[in-house]
Amino acid sequence: MKSLQEWLAYCESLHPKTIELGLDRVKAVARRMGLGLECPVITVAGTNGKGSTCAMLEAIALQAGWRTGVYTSPHLVHFEERCRIHGEIVRPDELVPHFERVEASREGVTLTYFEFTTLAILSLMAASRLDLAILEVGLGGRLDAVNIIDADCAVITSIDLDHMEFLGNDRESIGREKAGIMRTGRPVVVSDPMPPQSLIDHAREIGADLWLFNRDFNFSGDKLQWAWAGRGRRYAGLAYPGLRGANQLFNASGALAAFEALRERLPVTAQAVRTGLAMVELPGRFQIVPGQPALVLDVAHNPHSVAALAANLDAMGFYPVTHAVFGAMADKDLAPMLHKIAPLVDRWYFSDLPTPRAESAQRLLEKWQTLQPRPGVTASTHADPLQAFHAAVAAADPADRIVVFGSFYTVGGVVKDGVPRLQARHV
């Protein structure tokens, strides 16, 4: 019997392309498998904020006593992080029979790694007697493998420029692709405060029940607490979510609107909302690890999420020196990412990553140099994120901070043996 690692290696060898958009092949195999989810399904698409929104939905539903299944991608360290059942990451051996099931049903159909693994995880979720399935779209929406499942409620988070070679060159085109997860007569929650018109138009064309931020739901807050209001319900005096960062209130608001839209089938109490939002955790989303120096982990890997990271770093207060460990994919819009965060960084540690899609550390350094960095800022290149991180730790003083950001591979490379707790060499 193959292990999970052997199955994953097999999936990587099956298809000549990493990404081939389209649902025909994956639908055909799902049909042969008799694949379907009996419980309510919330599907989450968007450029940034998908993982955070899924984690908040899960945390609230768990507090309300519902049995949840969550599928997110990519993973930070281990593949099985992509699936949580009732709040727990699944074991590798639990996934193996579902890989076997996909293989037995796929005769004559070539699946990409993402399609094959999505079918296996959906098969596991279907067998897990769930009260709620939460599915994160991998890329786009309309043609993503997750979209073979009809969402009872769609949530669309922020829309910005990313994956443009697949989704189009502007927010309107990208919005149209994300809108593909909507279904006629069913709620779609849009938590982007300025959504592309294409999203609104598509909802109207197909007759979806559109929930817009500032029209159907909104939030307000002061320094101590925040409040949410929807079509028929209010929550006041909420503690700020366990996930840090100014952008998280938009994600939390979208999650609450989704529960409001599904409340006939999936009621949640005010206490479940309070406790769930306060306790929610998600590694690598503006994750601040206390220590000397302070450590910040963030999978910000496009201009929009890097801008949010820069704003959140700025709000942290004064640090004498900020050290940045950075690695990213070559197809990302790297110049604006570097430009947005450059004013906050004093020392750069650029890293190679273990995937052919990645930009080399040397090329990252060259791109950074073309931005004419301010005097006194230094940069170095490293063979992998852990080496880059160790170089930053060796150079940092106790009062400094180290920021590890960029690709999931960058953050994953630093936390692969556990989240580092930094203790100063000298105090």
C-alpha positions in Angstrom: 0.0 0.0 0.0 1.3 3.4 -1.0 2.0 6.0 1.8 0.6 9.5 1.5 4.0 10.8 0.4 4.2 8.2 -2.4 0.7 9.1 -3.5 1.7 12.8 -3.7 4.8 12.0 -5.7 2.6 9.9 -8.0 0.1 12.8 -8.4 3.0 15.2 -9.3 4.1 12.8 -12.1 0.6 12.4 -13.7 0.0 15.6 -15.6 2.5 17.7 -17.7 1.1 21.0 -16.3 0.8 22.2 -12.6 -2.3 24.1 -13.4 -4.8 23.3 -16.2 -8.1 25.2 -15.5 -11.4 23.5 -16.5 -13.9 21.3 -14.7 -14.7 18.6 -17.3 -12.0 16.1 -16.3 -12.5 16.5 -12.5 -16.3 16.4 -12.9 -16.1 13.2 -14.8 -14.1 11.5 -12.1 -16.3 12.9 -9.3 -19.3 11.5 -11.1 -17.8 8.0 -11.3 -16.9 8.3 -7.6 -20.5 9.3 -6.7 -19.0 12.3 -4.9 -21.2 14.7 -3.0 -21.5 16.5 0.3 -24.8 16.1 2.2 -24.3 19.0 4.6 -24.4 22.8 4.0 -21.3 24.0 2.0 -19.6 27.4 2.2 -17.2 28.0 -0.6 -14.7 30.9 -0.1 -12.9 32.6 -3.0 -10.9 35.9 -3.3 -7.4 37.2 -3.7 -6.5 37.6 0.0 -8.3 36.7 3.2 -9.6 33.3 2.1 -7.7 31.3 4.7 -8.5 33.7 7.5 -12.2 33.7 6.6 -12.3 29.8 6.5 -10.6 29.7 9.9 -13.1 32.1 11.4 -16.1 30.2 9.9 -14.6 27.0 11.4 -13.9 28.5 14.8 -17.4 29.9 15.2 -19.1 26.7 13.9 -17.0 24.5 16.3 -18.0 26.7 19.3 -21.7 26.3 18.2 -21.3 22.6 18.4 -21.3 21.8 14.7 -19.0 19.1 13.2 -16.9 20.9 10.6 -14.7 19.9 7.7 -12.3 22.5 6.1 -10.3 22.2 2.9 -7.7 24.9 2.3 -4.6 25.2 0.2 -1.6 25.4 -0.1 -0.1 24.0 3.1 2.8 25.5 5.1 4.7 22.3 6.1 2.8 19.1 5.6 0.2 18.3 3.0 -2.3 17.0 5.5 -2.7 20.6 6.9 -5.0 21.1 3.9 -7.8 19.2 5.6 -9.2 19.6 9.1 -12.1 17.5 10.4 -13.8 18.8 13.6 -10.9 21.3 14.1 -8.1 18.6 13.9 -5.6 18.2 11.0 -6.3 14.8 9.4 -3.7 12.0 9.7 -1.8 11.0 6.6 -3.2 7.4 6.8 -6.8 8.7 6.9 -6.2 10.2 3.4 -4.6 7.2 1.7 -7.9 5.2 1.0 -9.3 8.3 -0.7 -6.3 8.6 -3.0 -6.9 5.0 -3.9 -10.6 5.7 -4.6 -9.7 8.6 -6.9 -7.2 6.4 -8.8 -9.7 3.6 -9.1 -12.2 6.0 -10.7 -10.0 8.0 -13.0 -9.3 5.5 -15.7 -8.4 7.3 -18.9 -8.6 10.8 -17.3 -5.5 12.8 -16.6 -5.7 14.9 -13.5 -3.4 17.6 -12.2 -1.9 17.3 -8.7 -4.4 19.9 -7.4 -7.4 18.1 -9.1 -6.4 14.6 -7.8 -5.7 15.8 -4.3 -8.9 17.9 -4.2 -11.0 14.9 -5.1 -9.3 12.8 -2.4 -9.9 15.4 0.3 -13.5 15.9 -0.8 -14.0 12.1 -0.7 -12.7 12.1 2.9 -15.0 15.0 3.8 -18.0 13.3 2.3 -17.3 10.2 4.5 -16.9 12.2 7.7 -20.6 12.9 8.6 -20.1 16.7 8.6 -22.6 19.4 9.7 -20.7 22.0 7.6 -18.1 21.9 4.9 -15.9 24.9 4.3 -14.0 24.9 1.0 -11.3 27.4 0.0 -10.9 28.0 -3.7 -7.3 27.3 -4.9 -7.2 29.7 -7.9 -9.9 31.9 -9.4 -13.3 30.3 -8.8 -15.2 29.4 -12.0 -12.8 26.8 -13.2 -11.3 25.7 -9.9 -11.7 22.0 -9.0 -13.5 23.0 -5.7 -16.3 24.5 -7.9 -17.6 21.0 -8.8 -19.4 21.2 -5.4 -22.5 23.6 -5.4 -22.0 26.1 -2.5 -25.0 26.8 -0.3 -23.3 30.1 0.5 -20.5 31.6 -1.5 -18.1 34.1 0.2 -15.9 36.3 -1.9 -13.1 38.2 0.0 -10.9 40.9 -1.4 -10.3 41.1 -5.1 -6.9 42.2 -6.4 -4.4 41.5 -9.1 -2.8 38.0 -8.8 -2.5 34.9 -11.0 -3.1 37.3 -14.0 -1.8 34.8 -16.6 -4.9 32.6 -15.7 -7.5 35.1 -14.5 -7.1 38.3 -16.5 -5.3 41.6 -16.3 -7.7 43.7 -14.2 -10.0 43.5 -11.2 -13.1 43.3 -13.4 -11.8 40.1 -15.2 -10.6 38.6 -12.0 -13.9 39.4 -10.3 -15.8 37.6 -13.1 -13.7 34.4 -12.5 -14.3 34.6 -8.7 -18.0 35.1 -9.3 -18.2 31.6 -10.8 -18.7 30.1 -7.4 -22.1 31.8 -7.0 -25.3 29.7 -7.5 -28.8 30.8 -8.5 -31.1 31.7 -5.6 -28.3 31.2 -3.0 -26.6 33.7 -0.9 -23.2 35.2 -1.9 -21.4 37.4 0.6 -18.9 39.9 -0.8 -16.6 41.2 2.0 -14.6 43.4 -0.4 -15.7 47.0 0.4 -15.2 48.1 -3.2 -16.1 45.0 -5.3 -15.6 45.0 -9.1 -18.8 45.7 -11.0 -18.4 42.3 -12.7 -19.2 40.5 -9.4 -22.4 42.5 -8.8 -23.5 42.0 -12.4 -23.0 38.3 -12.4 -25.0 37.9 -9.1 -27.8 39.8 -10.8 -27.6 37.8 -14.0 -27.9 34.4 -12.3 -30.3 35.6 -9.6 -28.0 35.0 -6.6 -28.9 36.6 -3.2 -26.2 39.2 -3.0 -24.9 40.4 0.4 -22.8 43.5 -0.1 -20.6 45.2 2.5 -22.0 48.5 3.7 -25.4 47.7 2.2 -26.4 44.3 3.8 -23.8 44.2 6.6 -21.1 46.3 8.1 -18.9 46.8 11.2 -17.9 49.6 13.5 -15.3 49.7 16.2 -13.1 51.6 18.7 -9.8 50.7 20.2 -11.3 48.2 22.6 -14.1 46.4 20.8 -16.1 46.2 17.6 -19.7 45.6 16.5 -21.3 43.9 13.5 -24.7 44.5 11.9 -26.4 42.4 9.2 -29.9 42.1 7.7 -31.6 40.8 10.8 -29.1 40.7 13.5 -26.5 42.7 15.5 -23.5 41.7 17.6 -22.1 44.5 19.9 -19.1 44.6 22.2 -17.1 41.9 20.3 -13.5 41.4 21.2 -11.1 41.8 18.2 -10.5 38.5 16.4 -7.6 36.3 17.4 -6.1 36.9 14.0 -4.2 40.2 14.0 -4.3 42.9 11.4 -6.7 45.7 10.3 -8.0 43.7 7.4 -9.3 40.9 9.6 -12.5 42.8 10.5 -13.5 42.6 6.8 -12.9 38.8 6.9 -14.8 38.4 10.2 -17.7 40.5 8.9 -18.0 38.3 5.8 -17.9 35.1 8.0 -20.7 36.5 10.2 -22.8 37.5 7.1 -22.4 33.9 5.8 -23.8 32.5 9.1 -26.6 35.0 9.0 -27.5 33.9 5.5 -27.5 30.2 6.5 -29.0 30.7 10.0 -32.2 28.6 9.2 -29.9 25.5 8.6 -26.9 26.3 10.7 -27.8 28.5 13.7 -25.0 29.9 15.8 -25.3 31.6 19.2 -23.8 35.0 20.1 -21.6 33.2 22.5 -20.2 30.9 19.8 -19.5 34.0 17.7 -17.7 35.8 20.6 -15.6 32.8 21.6 -14.9 31.5 18.1 -13.6 34.9 16.9 -11.5 35.4 20.0 -9.9 32.0 19.8 -9.4 31.6 16.1 -5.8 30.7 15.0 -4.1 30.5 11.6 -0.4 30.0 11.3 1.4 32.5 9.0 -1.2 35.2 8.9 0.4 38.3 10.5 1.5 35.8 13.2 3.5 37.6 15.9 5.7 35.3 17.9 6.8 37.1 21.1 10.5 36.9 21.9 13.8 38.8 21.7 13.9 39.7 18.9 10.2 39.7 18.0 9.2 37.5 15.0 6.5 38.1 12.5 5.4 35.4 10.0 3.1 36.3 7.1 2.4 34.5 3.8 1.8 37.9 2.0 2.7 37.1 -1.6 1.1 39.7 -3.8 1.1 43.5 -3.8 -2.3 43.8 -2.0 -1.4 41.5 0.9 2.1 43.0 1.2 0.5 46.5 1.5 -1.6 45.1 4.4 1.5 43.5 6.0 3.3 46.9 5.7 0.4 48.7 7.4 0.3 46.1 10.2 4.0 46.3 10.7 3.8 50.1 10.9 1.2 49.8 13.6 3.4 47.6 15.8 5.4 50.6 17.0 9.2 51.3 17.0 11.9 48.7 16.5 15.5 49.8 16.0 16.1 47.4 13.1 13.7 45.3 11.0 15.2 42.3 9.3 13.2 40.8 6.4 13.5 37.2 5.1 11.8 37.1 1.7 11.3 34.5 -1.0 8.6 34.5 -3.7 7.4 33.0 -7.0 8.8 34.5 -10.2 5.3 35.1 -11.7 4.4 37.5 -8.9 4.4 41.3 -9.4 7.6 41.7 -7.3 8.5 45.3 -7.8 5.4 46.8 -6.1 5.7 44.2 -3.3 9.3 45.3 -2.6 8.4 48.9 -3.0 5.5 48.8 -0.5 7.5 47.3 2.3 10.9 48.7 1.6 10.6 51.8 3.9 10.1 49.5 6.9 13.1 47.2 6.2 16.7 47.8 7.3 18.3 44.4 6.3 17.1 42.0 3.6 17.8 38.3 3.5 16.6 37.0 0.1 16.1 33.3 -0.2 15.9 30.6 -3.0 12.9 28.3 -2.7 12.6 24.6 -3.4 10.3 24.9 -6.5 11.0 25.7 -10.1 8.3 28.5 -10.0 10.3 30.5 -7.5 12.4 33.6 -8.3 16.1 33.1 -7.4 17.5 34.9 -4.4 20.0 36.6 -6.7 17.2 37.9 -9.0 15.2 39.2 -6.0 18.3 41.0 -4.9 18.8 42.6 -8.4 15.1 43.6 -8.5 15.4 45.2 -5.1 18.6 47.1 -6.2 16.7 48.6 -9.1 14.4 50.4 -6.6 17.4 52.4 -5.4 17.2 51.5 -1.7 17.9 54.1 0.9 21.5 54.5 2.2 22.6 52.0 4.9 20.1 49.2 4.0 21.9 45.9 3.5 21.0 42.7 1.6 22.3 39.2 1.3 21.2 36.0 -0.6 20.7 32.5 0.9 20.1 29.0 -0.4 16.9 28.4 1.6 14.6 30.2 4.0 16.0 28.5 7.1 19.6 29.7 6.3 18.3 33.2 5.6 16.4 33.1 8.9 19.5 32.0 10.8 21.5 34.8 9.3 18.9 37.3 10.4 18.8 35.8 14.0 22.6 36.0 14.1 22.6 39.7 13.1 19.6 40.9 15.2 19.7 42.6 18.5 17.1 41.7 21.2 15.0 44.8 20.6 14.9 44.3 16.8 12.2 42.4 14.8 12.5 39.8 12.1 9.8 39.5 9.5 9.5 36.3 7.4 7.2 36.8 4.4 6.4 35.9 0.9 5.5 32.5 -0.4 4.1 29.7 1.7 7.4 28.0 1.0 9.2 30.9 2.7 7.2 30.8 5.9 7.0 27.0 5.8 10.7 26.6 5.4 11.2 28.6 8.7 8.6 26.8 10.7 9.1 23.2 9.4 10.5 22.0 12.7 8.1 24.1 14.8 7.6 27.9 15.3 11.0 29.3 16.5 10.9 31.1 19.9 13.7 33.6 19.9 15.7 34.3 23.0 18.2 37.1 22.9 21.9 36.2 23.0 22.4 39.1 25.4 20.0 41.3 27.3 
